[in-house]
Amino acid sequence: MTALQPAYRFRSVVELHVAVFLFGLAGLFGKLTDVAPAIIAFARTTIAAGALIIILQWSRPRLVTFARQDLALLIVAGVFLAAHWVTFFHSIQISSVAIGLIGFAVFPIFVTLIEPLAFDAQFRKIDILCAVGVAIGLAVVAPSYNLSDVATRGLLWAISSGLLFALLTLINRHVVQKNEFRVVAAIQYGVASLFLLPAVFVTSGAMPSRFDILLLLVLGLIFTALPHTLFIKALAGVKAAYASVVVGLEPVYGIVFAALLLHEYPTMRTAVGAAIVIVAVAIASTARRGHQL
Protein backbone atom coordinates (compact mmCIF):
# COMPACT_ATOMS: atom_id res chain seq x y z
CA MET A 1 0.00 0.00 0.00
CA THR A 2 2.91 2.33 0.80
CA ALA A 3 4.34 1.86 -2.71
CA LEU A 4 1.08 3.04 -4.19
CA GLN A 5 0.97 6.28 -2.23
CA PRO A 6 3.23 8.38 -4.54
CA ALA A 7 1.20 7.29 -7.58
CA TYR A 8 -2.03 8.10 -5.75
CA ARG A 9 -0.75 11.55 -4.81
CA PHE A 10 0.40 12.19 -8.38
CA ARG A 11 -3.03 11.24 -9.70
CA SER A 12 -4.65 13.58 -7.18
CA VAL A 13 -2.38 16.43 -8.29
CA VAL A 14 -3.31 15.81 -11.93
CA GLU A 15 -7.02 15.68 -11.06
CA LEU A 16 -6.71 18.94 -9.14
CA HIS A 17 -5.01 20.78 -12.00
CA VAL A 18 -7.50 19.44 -14.55
CA ALA A 19 -10.40 20.58 -12.36
CA VAL A 20 -8.99 24.09 -11.89
CA PHE A 21 -8.15 24.31 -15.60
CA LEU A 22 -11.73 23.42 -16.56
CA PHE A 23 -13.19 25.83 -14.00
CA GLY A 24 -10.95 28.57 -15.40
CA LEU A 25 -12.23 28.05 -18.93
CA ALA A 26 -15.89 28.18 -17.88
CA GLY A 27 -15.79 31.98 -17.93
CA LEU A 28 -15.18 31.98 -21.68
CA PHE A 29 -18.74 30.78 -22.25
CA GLY A 30 -19.97 34.22 -21.16
CA LYS A 31 -18.38 35.60 -24.33
CA LEU A 32 -19.10 32.67 -26.64
CA THR A 33 -22.87 33.06 -26.34
CA ASP A 34 -25.26 36.02 -26.29
CA VAL A 35 -27.71 34.17 -24.05
CA ALA A 36 -28.68 36.10 -20.90
CA PRO A 37 -26.60 35.31 -17.78
CA ALA A 38 -29.65 33.96 -15.92
CA ILE A 39 -30.30 31.48 -18.74
CA ILE A 40 -26.64 30.41 -18.78
CA ALA A 41 -26.73 29.87 -15.01
CA PHE A 42 -30.04 27.96 -15.23
CA ALA A 43 -28.70 25.63 -17.91
CA ARG A 44 -25.45 25.11 -16.01
CA THR A 45 -27.16 24.23 -12.73
CA THR A 46 -29.82 22.04 -14.34
CA ILE A 47 -27.38 20.02 -16.42
CA ALA A 48 -24.91 19.68 -13.54
CA ALA A 49 -27.68 18.60 -11.16
CA GLY A 50 -28.82 15.95 -13.63
CA ALA A 51 -25.26 14.68 -14.09
CA LEU A 52 -24.68 14.48 -10.33
CA ILE A 53 -27.96 12.61 -9.82
CA ILE A 54 -26.82 10.05 -12.40
CA ILE A 55 -23.46 9.76 -10.60
CA LEU A 56 -25.29 9.22 -7.31
CA GLN A 57 -27.45 6.50 -8.86
CA TRP A 58 -24.32 4.79 -10.15
CA SER A 59 -22.19 5.12 -6.99
CA ARG A 60 -25.08 4.57 -4.56
CA PRO A 61 -23.74 6.39 -1.48
CA ARG A 62 -25.23 5.61 1.89
CA LEU A 63 -28.64 7.09 2.55
CA VAL A 64 -28.52 10.28 4.59
CA THR A 65 -31.08 12.33 6.44
CA PHE A 66 -30.46 16.03 6.87
CA ALA A 67 -31.13 17.95 10.04
CA ARG A 68 -33.69 20.70 9.54
CA GLN A 69 -31.03 23.39 10.03
CA ASP A 70 -28.70 21.79 7.47
CA LEU A 71 -31.52 21.49 4.95
CA ALA A 72 -32.33 25.18 5.40
CA LEU A 73 -28.65 26.03 4.89
CA LEU A 74 -28.57 23.94 1.71
CA ILE A 75 -31.52 25.89 0.32
CA VAL A 76 -29.79 29.19 1.13
CA ALA A 77 -26.58 27.85 -0.43
CA GLY A 78 -28.46 26.94 -3.60
CA VAL A 79 -29.78 30.50 -3.87
CA PHE A 80 -26.27 31.87 -3.31
CA LEU A 81 -24.94 29.52 -6.00
CA ALA A 82 -27.54 30.74 -8.49
CA ALA A 83 -26.83 34.40 -7.72
CA HIS A 84 -23.08 33.77 -7.88
CA TRP A 85 -23.21 32.43 -11.41
CA VAL A 86 -25.62 35.09 -12.68
CA THR A 87 -23.39 37.89 -11.38
CA PHE A 88 -20.25 36.13 -12.64
CA PHE A 89 -21.47 35.73 -16.22
CA HIS A 90 -23.05 39.20 -16.21
CA SER A 91 -19.66 40.63 -15.22
CA ILE A 92 -17.92 38.86 -18.09
CA GLN A 93 -20.54 39.85 -20.66
CA ILE A 94 -20.36 43.56 -19.86
CA SER A 95 -16.58 43.71 -19.32
CA SER A 96 -14.06 40.96 -20.10
CA VAL A 97 -13.09 37.45 -19.10
CA ALA A 98 -10.00 38.81 -17.33
CA ILE A 99 -11.92 41.31 -15.20
CA GLY A 100 -14.60 38.74 -14.35
CA LEU A 101 -12.07 36.13 -13.23
CA ILE A 102 -9.88 38.56 -11.29
CA GLY A 103 -12.85 40.00 -9.39
CA PHE A 104 -14.17 36.53 -8.57
CA ALA A 105 -10.69 35.34 -7.52
CA VAL A 106 -10.85 37.48 -4.35
CA PHE A 107 -13.34 35.08 -2.74
CA PRO A 108 -10.72 33.45 -0.44
CA ILE A 109 -10.10 36.89 1.09
CA PHE A 110 -13.81 37.20 1.86
CA VAL A 111 -13.63 33.73 3.42
CA THR A 112 -10.72 34.69 5.68
CA LEU A 113 -12.52 37.86 6.80
CA ILE A 114 -15.97 36.32 7.34
CA GLU A 115 -14.81 32.98 8.78
CA PRO A 116 -13.84 34.37 12.23
CA LEU A 117 -17.31 35.90 12.56
CA ALA A 118 -19.08 32.72 11.46
CA PHE A 119 -16.98 30.23 13.45
CA ASP A 120 -15.96 32.28 16.48
CA ALA A 121 -12.28 32.50 15.56
CA GLN A 122 -9.76 35.30 15.87
CA PHE A 123 -8.71 37.65 13.08
CA ARG A 124 -5.06 37.33 12.13
CA LYS A 125 -2.77 40.09 10.94
CA ILE A 126 -1.81 38.16 7.81
CA ASP A 127 -5.46 38.09 6.71
CA ILE A 128 -5.79 41.87 7.08
CA LEU A 129 -2.53 42.47 5.20
CA CYS A 130 -3.61 40.17 2.37
CA ALA A 131 -6.99 41.92 2.18
CA VAL A 132 -5.16 45.23 1.80
CA GLY A 133 -3.02 43.65 -0.93
CA VAL A 134 -6.12 42.48 -2.77
CA ALA A 135 -7.67 45.94 -2.49
CA ILE A 136 -4.52 47.44 -4.03
CA GLY A 137 -4.59 44.87 -6.83
CA LEU A 138 -8.25 45.58 -7.59
CA ALA A 139 -7.55 49.31 -7.58
CA VAL A 140 -4.89 48.70 -10.23
CA VAL A 141 -7.21 46.47 -12.30
CA ALA A 142 -10.14 48.92 -12.21
CA PRO A 143 -10.23 50.75 -15.58
CA SER A 144 -11.52 53.86 -13.81
CA TYR A 145 -13.22 54.86 -10.57
CA ASN A 146 -16.34 56.05 -12.35
CA LEU A 147 -19.44 53.83 -12.20
CA SER A 148 -20.45 55.07 -15.64
CA ASP A 149 -17.56 52.95 -16.97
CA VAL A 150 -19.08 49.59 -17.91
CA ALA A 151 -15.82 47.73 -17.22
CA THR A 152 -15.71 49.14 -13.68
CA ARG A 153 -19.27 47.97 -13.13
CA GLY A 154 -18.20 44.58 -14.46
CA LEU A 155 -15.46 44.41 -11.84
CA LEU A 156 -17.94 45.25 -9.08
CA TRP A 157 -20.29 42.50 -10.31
CA ALA A 158 -17.35 40.06 -10.29
CA ILE A 159 -16.42 41.02 -6.72
CA SER A 160 -20.07 40.49 -5.73
CA SER A 161 -19.85 37.05 -7.35
CA GLY A 162 -16.78 36.32 -5.22
CA LEU A 163 -18.58 37.40 -2.04
CA LEU A 164 -21.52 35.10 -2.83
CA PHE A 165 -19.15 32.20 -3.48
CA ALA A 166 -17.36 32.88 -0.19
CA LEU A 167 -20.68 32.64 1.67
CA LEU A 168 -21.43 29.42 -0.21
CA THR A 169 -18.01 28.05 0.76
CA LEU A 170 -18.58 28.74 4.45
CA ILE A 171 -21.99 27.06 4.37
CA ASN A 172 -20.45 24.03 2.67
CA ARG A 173 -17.73 23.85 5.32
CA HIS A 174 -20.45 23.41 7.94
CA VAL A 175 -22.76 21.09 6.00
CA VAL A 176 -20.24 18.78 4.30
CA GLN A 177 -18.65 17.85 7.64
CA LYS A 178 -21.80 15.92 8.51
CA ASN A 179 -23.21 14.93 5.11
CA GLU A 180 -22.18 13.17 1.88
CA PHE A 181 -20.58 15.82 -0.37
CA ARG A 182 -22.10 14.53 -3.64
CA VAL A 183 -25.59 14.62 -2.16
CA VAL A 184 -24.93 18.13 -0.86
CA ALA A 185 -23.75 19.27 -4.30
CA ALA A 186 -26.73 17.70 -6.09
CA ILE A 187 -29.19 19.40 -3.72
CA GLN A 188 -27.47 22.77 -4.12
CA TYR A 189 -27.48 22.54 -7.90
CA GLY A 190 -31.13 21.45 -7.84
CA VAL A 191 -32.17 24.37 -5.61
CA ALA A 192 -30.22 26.79 -7.81
CA SER A 193 -31.95 25.39 -10.89
CA LEU A 194 -35.42 25.79 -9.36
CA PHE A 195 -34.58 29.31 -8.17
CA LEU A 196 -33.52 30.30 -11.69
CA LEU A 197 -36.44 28.59 -13.45
CA PRO A 198 -38.62 31.76 -13.58
CA ALA A 199 -35.78 33.50 -15.43
CA VAL A 200 -36.40 31.21 -18.40
CA PHE A 201 -39.84 32.75 -18.84
CA VAL A 202 -39.24 36.39 -17.89
CA THR A 203 -35.73 37.12 -19.18
CA SER A 204 -35.73 39.12 -22.38
CA GLY A 205 -33.18 38.72 -25.14
CA ALA A 206 -32.27 36.25 -27.85
CA MET A 207 -33.49 32.69 -27.53
CA PRO A 208 -30.73 30.06 -27.44
CA SER A 209 -29.78 28.74 -30.87
CA ARG A 210 -28.76 25.14 -31.48
CA PHE A 211 -25.14 26.20 -31.11
CA ASP A 212 -25.96 27.93 -27.81
CA ILE A 213 -27.69 24.79 -26.53
CA LEU A 214 -24.60 22.74 -27.45
CA LEU A 215 -22.38 25.24 -25.61
CA LEU A 216 -24.60 25.08 -22.53
CA LEU A 217 -24.48 21.27 -22.54
CA VAL A 218 -20.69 21.36 -22.71
CA LEU A 219 -20.60 23.98 -19.94
CA GLY A 220 -22.84 21.94 -17.65
CA LEU A 221 -21.13 18.59 -18.19
CA ILE A 222 -17.47 19.20 -19.04
CA PHE A 223 -16.92 22.51 -17.25
CA THR A 224 -19.16 22.07 -14.19
CA ALA A 225 -20.07 18.51 -13.17
CA LEU A 226 -16.73 16.96 -14.20
CA PRO A 227 -14.37 19.48 -12.54
CA HIS A 228 -16.54 19.61 -9.42
CA THR A 229 -16.21 15.83 -9.04
CA LEU A 230 -12.47 15.84 -9.81
CA PHE A 231 -11.80 18.69 -7.38
CA ILE A 232 -13.54 17.03 -4.44
CA LYS A 233 -11.88 13.68 -5.25
CA ALA A 234 -8.43 15.31 -5.48
CA LEU A 235 -8.71 16.81 -2.00
CA ALA A 236 -8.37 13.30 -0.57
CA GLY A 237 -4.82 13.03 -1.92
CA VAL A 238 -3.29 16.52 -1.65
CA LYS A 239 -2.81 18.97 1.18
CA ALA A 240 -5.38 21.73 1.46
CA ALA A 241 -2.65 24.39 1.39
CA TYR A 242 -1.41 23.09 -1.97
CA ALA A 243 -4.96 22.97 -3.34
CA SER A 244 -5.51 26.59 -2.31
CA VAL A 245 -2.46 27.71 -4.28
CA VAL A 246 -3.51 25.73 -7.37
CA VAL A 247 -6.98 27.31 -7.27
CA GLY A 248 -5.17 30.64 -7.68
CA LEU A 249 -4.27 29.49 -11.21
CA GLU A 250 -7.93 29.60 -12.28
CA PRO A 251 -7.86 33.24 -13.50
CA VAL A 252 -4.48 32.60 -15.15
CA TYR A 253 -5.90 29.73 -17.22
CA GLY A 254 -8.98 31.77 -18.11
CA ILE A 255 -7.05 34.90 -19.12
CA VAL A 256 -4.54 32.94 -21.24
CA PHE A 257 -7.24 31.06 -23.15
CA ALA A 258 -9.37 34.19 -23.55
CA ALA A 259 -6.37 35.69 -25.33
CA LEU A 260 -5.77 32.57 -27.45
CA LEU A 261 -9.38 31.80 -28.37
CA LEU A 262 -11.17 35.15 -28.14
CA HIS A 263 -8.24 37.48 -28.87
CA GLU A 264 -9.09 39.28 -25.64
CA TYR A 265 -5.70 40.51 -24.47
CA PRO A 266 -5.30 42.00 -20.97
CA THR A 267 -3.60 45.37 -20.65
CA MET A 268 -0.37 45.71 -18.70
CA ARG A 269 -2.36 47.39 -15.93
CA THR A 270 -4.76 44.44 -15.75
CA ALA A 271 -1.88 41.94 -15.73
CA VAL A 272 -0.06 43.75 -12.90
CA GLY A 273 -3.25 44.05 -10.84
CA ALA A 274 -4.07 40.39 -11.45
CA ALA A 275 -0.60 39.35 -10.26
CA ILE A 276 -1.01 41.36 -7.03
CA VAL A 277 -4.45 39.83 -6.38
CA ILE A 278 -3.33 36.26 -7.12
CA VAL A 279 -0.23 36.51 -4.89
CA ALA A 280 -2.22 38.04 -2.00
CA VAL A 281 -4.94 35.39 -2.30
CA ALA A 282 -2.36 32.57 -2.46
CA ILE A 283 -0.63 33.85 0.69
CA ALA A 284 -3.92 34.21 2.55
CA SER A 285 -5.19 30.79 1.46
CA THR A 286 -1.94 29.02 2.30
CA ALA A 287 -1.68 30.70 5.71
CA ARG A 288 -5.30 29.88 6.57
CA ARG A 289 -5.10 26.26 5.43
CA GLY A 290 -1.71 25.78 7.02
CA HIS A 291 -3.12 27.09 10.30
CA GLN A 292 -5.98 24.58 10.10
CA LEU A 293 -3.64 21.71 9.32
N, C-alpha and C positions, 0 to 999 in steps of 0.2 A: 504493500500500500504506500510505503514511504517513497518508493521509486516512481510512483505515479504522480506524486504531488507536484513536481516541477511542470510536468506536462499539463496537469489540471490548471495550475496557475497561469501558464502560458495561454491556454484556451480561454480562460476567464478574461485575461488582458485583451485578447483579440476580440472577444464578444463585446467587451466594454467599448473599445474603439469603434467597432462597427456600429454599435448602438448610438454613440455620440455623433458619429459621422452622418448617420441617417437622420437623426434629430436635427442636425445642423442644416441639412438640405431641405427640410420640410418648409422652411421659410420661403424658398424659391417659388412654391406653388402660389403664393400671394401675388406674384408677378406674372405667372404663366397663364392665369385665368382671370377673366373680368367678373367672375361670379362674386356676389356680395360676401363679405367676411362671415356674416351669420350663416349663410348657406354652406360655405366652406367648412365652418366649424361643425355644423349639423351633420354634414356628410362624414366628416372625419370621426366624430364621436359615434355615429350610428354604425359605420363600417367596423370601427375598432371594437365596439361593444359586441357586435355579431361574431367577429373573429375570436374574441376572448371567450365568448360563450361556447363556441365550438371547441376551443382548446380545453375548457373546463370539462366538457362532455367526454373528451378523449382522455384526459389525465385523471378524471374522477377524484378530485381531492376530497378529504373528509368533510362530511356535512358540518356546517357551522350555524350557530344561532347568534345573532347580534343582540347585544344589550340595547335598550331603547335609546340611550344616550349616544352610543356608537352609530346607530342607524340614523339618528338625526344629524350627526356630524358628517356621515357619508352623503346625505342629501345636500347639506351645505357645501361640501367639497365638490359635488357634481355641478352645482351652480357656479362655484368659483372656477372650475375647470372650463365650463362653457364660456364664461365672461373672459377668462384668460385668453382663450383662442380667438374670440371675436376681436378683442383689443389688439392682439398680436398681429393678426392678418390685416386689420384696418391700418395699423401703423405702417406695415410694409407697403400696402397699396397706395397710401398717400405720401410716403417718403421713399425709402429704399430698403433693400434687404439688410444692408450694413447697419443702418440706423435702428431698424427693428430688432435685430439680433443683439446689438450692443446694449440697447435699453433694457431688453429682457434679461440680459446676462447679469444684471445687478441683483437678481433675486436672492443669491446667497447672502448678500449684505443685509437685505430686509430680514432674512431668517435669523442672522446673528443678532440683529437689533430687537426683533420681536420675541425671540425664543426666551430670553430671561424673564420677560413679562408673562409669557404663557406657561412656563415651567418653573417659575420661582427660582431662577438662577441669577447670578451676579453678572453685571456688565464687566467686560474686560477692556483694558486700554487698547489692545490690539484691534478689537472690533471697531472702536471709535475711530482710530487712526485709518483703518481700511475704508470705513465709510467716508471719511474726508477725502481719501484718495479717489474713491469712486466718484464723489461729487466733482472733484477737479477734472477727472477724465470726461465726465458727462458735459461739463462746462466747455471743454475743448471740442467735443463732438458736436455740440449744438451749433447749427448753422448761424443762428442769430438768437437774440433774447427777446424777440418780438413774436407774440402769439399769432400774428397775421401771416407769419412764415409757415407754410404747410409742412415743411420738413421738421421745424421745431415742434409743431403739434404732433407730428408722427413720433418724435422722440418721447414726448410726454405720454402718448398712448402706449408706447413700448415699455416705459417705466411702470405704468399702471398694470400692464400685463405681468411684469416681473413681481410686483407686489401681490397680485392675485395668486400667482404660482407659489410665492413664499407662504402665503396663508394655507394654500392647498398642501404644501409640503409639511407644514407643522401639524395639520390635521392628520395626515397620513402617518406621521411619526407616532401619534397617539393610537390610531386605530389599527395599524398593521402589526403592532406589538402583540395584539391579542387575537388577530383574525388572519385568515389565509389571504395573502397579498393578491392572488389572481382573482379571487372573489371580490375583494375590495375594489380592484381596478375595474372589473366588469360592472359593478354597481355604479361606480362613479361615472363611467362612460355612458351607461344607460340613463342615469339621471340627467346628465348633460344633454344627451340626445333629446329627451322628453322636454327639457327646459327650452331647447332651441327649436322645437317642432313648430310653434306658432310663427317663427321667422320665415318658414318656408312659404306661408300663405300671405304674410303681410309685407315682406321685404320687396321693395321695388328694384327694378334693374333687369338686365338681360337674363333670360332663362338659360340654364346650362345646356350647352351643345353636346353632341356625342363625344367630342374630344374632351370637353370639360368633365363629363361623367367619368371618362376613362382616367383623367388626371385625379379626380376625387377618389376613385377606387384605389389607385396606386398610393395616394397619400394615406388613406385609411389603413391599408394592409401593409405596404412596404415601409412607410415612413411613420407609422404610429404603432400598430399592434406588434409588429416584428421588433423594432428597437426597444419598445417598452418591455417585452418579454426577455430580450437579450440583456438589457440593463439590469433588471432585477436578478436574473440568473448569475450574471457576472459578479455581483456584489458578494456572492458566497465564496468567491475565490481570490478576491483582491482586497487590500485594505481600503477603508473608507476614505482615508486621506488621499490616497492615490486616485481613487475614483473622482474625488472632488476636483483635483487638478485636471484630469482628463476632460471633465465636463466643461472646463474653461475653454477647451478647443472648439466647442460648438459654434460660436460666432466666427472663429477662424475658418472652419470648413465652409460655413455658409457664405462668408464674404468672398473667399477664393473662388467658389463655384458660381457665385453670382457674377463675378468678373469673367469667368471662362464661358459660361453658358448664356448670360444675359447682357454681357458687355457693360456691366454696371460697376464701374471702377471707383473705389473710395478715394477721396481726396487725401492729401498728406495730413491735413488736420484731423480727418476722421480716423486715419490709421494710428496717429499718435494718441488720440483720445481713447481709441479701442485698446491699445496696448496698456495704457494706464489703468483702465477699468479691469482688464483681464488679469493683470498682475495683482491688483488690489484684491480682487475676488478670490484668486488662487491662494493668496496669503491668508485671507480671512477663513476660507474653507478649510485649508490645511490645519490652521491653528485650532479651529473649532473641533474638527474631527480628531485631531491628535489629542486634544484635551479629553474628548470622550473616550478614546481608546486607552 
